[in-house]
Amino acid sequence: MSDPFRSVRGMNPSNEEVSVKTDPSGMPLSVHRSGRTWVVGAEPLRWYERTTWWRDAQRMPKGQGRMDVQVWRVQARLGRNERSELVTMDLERAGDGGPWRLREGVAA
């Protein structure tokens, strides 16, 4: 994994919406952001987290007993250039299949 303390130029860990291409199981294969495509170059990690719904709403949305998001940590390189440095990105998606968001990006 890369050093989590060096930021990637142009990456903004502000939950920016991105387009993610996945395989049939839902595993990310590439990330499209700001006109550039980052291709996943290593096995991604996935985990689930509970959302902090109370920060955005006064009560939990009706009919939902819990609010989970899936998070994928991927290492990707710009395009298909094997000599391009791997960059670590944390991608987030709501459990209901909402949009993908870039949570964080750090350099290798």
Phi, psi and omega in degrees: 000161183274169178288115186285005183253355178257118182280150175274133177301128177089351179271135182235112182283054185248031180059044177290137178286134179227165177259130182235128174267131183237164171276177183301335180276353180099001180284130180298137176250327178204158180235127178252121184214129176052042178078006181240147179248127177254122182262129181295128185242005179209162181299121180284158174253143179230141172211169180241146178226152172279138178279158176263069185301332183292344176283333185253343184217159179280338177211160180295139179303140183301136177085000181244113181287334177204159183237104180251152171236148173260140181238132176242128172260115182242151171248122185225159177237154181293119181064207181254018180285109181297340180271353178290140179296144173285139178240137179266130179231140171257119180251141183233142176215133179298150181299339179274008178084027179292192182291154174280144177228140175276116182272320186200150175218130180224155185267158177282000000 
